[in-house]
Every structure is written in structure tokens, then in C-alpha cells.
Amino acid sequence: MKERQDPGTQIALFEQKTIRREWFNDEWWFSIIDVVDVLTGTDRPRKYWNDLKKKLTSEGYVQVSEKIGQLKMTAADGKKYLTDAANTETLLRIIQSIPSPKAEPFKRWLAQVGNERILEINDPELAAQRARALYEEKGYPKDWIEKRMRSIEIRRGLTDEWDDRGADANRDYAILTNEITRATFGMNVQAYKDFKGLVREPLRDHMTDLELVLTMLGEATTTELHKRRDSQGVPELKKDAKDGGRIAGNTRREIEQETGRGVISGGNFNDLKRLKGKTDSGPERP
């Protein structure tokens, strides 16, 4: 098992065949088509996977569609296309349904990936080092990377508070995040992603320096309000989120008034890389 780096996409080599993978939502996601190709040797891996999806659903694994995402990965022609992807847990379930003697070493490889993740959980510095390396490979400026790493730590502190104070990660985190984002920038997360022309890409990976700083301010303030008010339950947490975002939003408006230009940028990662520190400002959304 060897690895090589490819711009924008992490590519793993398994028995001399490529398995594309992307770091998304704090874990590795793998191209299912590539895995099917390796394990079956079929010349029509896409059709094999479509048939397997139907089989899994008929066998009662109805969550298969819910647990599969679509991420942009680089194809053989050098262009990026949306492709079905799964995290380690879901991929192992899929592999169990593929009758192939090649499945066992692949399971061992995924177990190794899982072990690396456990090591990173026990030693967060390992995860931070890997995240920095990924951003550097993608071409982000180093000063932006440091802000992004700090924003990750602030976000983790906020979600720890939410977890301790009665919020559900699957149901409530997105609601609370939208409250902060709307109060800070005048739009919720999905509207913000639409404004930047993003599909499934993480919004924060496409923010300018000022956007990141204001996001950190809103979340750090919300965290402090939770602690000061000893807020419990989603209704109280939502109030703190609105107040924290409002403080960051007031700061944004003061910056815009003094500079005479909007903070909210319609640019995405390609603009960040090209402009490297310059603000590609777009009109503010209400």
C-alpha cells in the first residue's frame, strides 16, 4: 500500500490501482467506483456499483443512499467531477457485499486508516499537522492556513459546549450555526455557499481572511455567552448564537463603513489562491 499526492485530491495506490479520496467533514471519504474497480476487476465498475446499490437497498440497508455523498474528484482526463463517495464505516459495509478474495486486504487497509484516525483523536496535534499539510498542498497561503487552523479550534470549543448543554449534533448543530452565520453575514450557510458558487465544498475553506476572522469572533463570543449565562437546551443556545452573531455582525458593518467596501466575498478558493490576500468583494446579501 503506497500513497502519492495529487493536486486537490489525495490519491492512494492499492495494488497499483488508484483510490481517490478527499478529506471532508473531518474524515476521509473514498471514491466507491475506484474501490469497486479494484475489488471486482470489472470493466464497468459504475454499472456494478449501481446494481449493488439496488441490492443493498433490497436487503434492508436503506441507509446506504443517506450515508453516501458526492464529492468532486479528479478523473482520468484531469477534470473534476462529482462522484459517489463514502467514509470508512460505510465503505466497509459496501465491501462486505462484494464477493471478492481481494476484499480482505482492502479491509485491513481501511482498518489502518481507522487506526490513524484514532491516533489523531488521542493526539490532536497529529490531525492539525495533517490538516496544515493538506492546505499547503492545495496552495493556500500560510497566513490563511494559520487562521483556518485557529478557526477549527474555536469551532471545536463551541461544539463541545453545545454537546455538554443539550444540543444534538445531527439535528441542532446546523440550526445553531445558521443562527450565528445569519446574524454575522446576513445569510444562512446554504445561501452563503450559493453566493460563492459552492456545492458540497466546506464554506470556511473558501472564506477570505476577514470572513474567517468574523466567523471566529461570532463563534468565540457565542461560546463565552454559553459559559457566562450557563445556557441549557436549544432555545437558550439559539439566543446566545443570535447574540454572538449579532456582535460579529456589528463589527462587520463597522469595518464596511470605515473601508467603504463589503466584507462578504463572492470569491471561492481559486480566487483566494489567485488574489492571495486581496478581497474580491461582492454585494452584501440582506
Secondary structure, DSSP 4 states (H G I P E B T S, - for coil): -EEEEETTEEEEEETTEEEEEEEETTEEEEEHHHHHHHHH--S-HHHHHHHHHHHHHHTT-GGGTTT-EEEEEE-TTS-EEEEEEEEHHHHHHHHHTS--TTHHHHHHHHHHHHHHHHHHHH-HHHHHHHHHHHHHHHT--HHHHHHHHHHHHHHHHHHHHHHHTT--TTTTHHHHHHHHHHHHHSS-HHHHHHHHT-SSS-GGGG--HHHHHHHHHHHHHHHHHHHHHT--SHHHHHHHHHHHHHHHHHHHHHHHHHHSS-S-B---HHHHHHHSS---B-PPP-
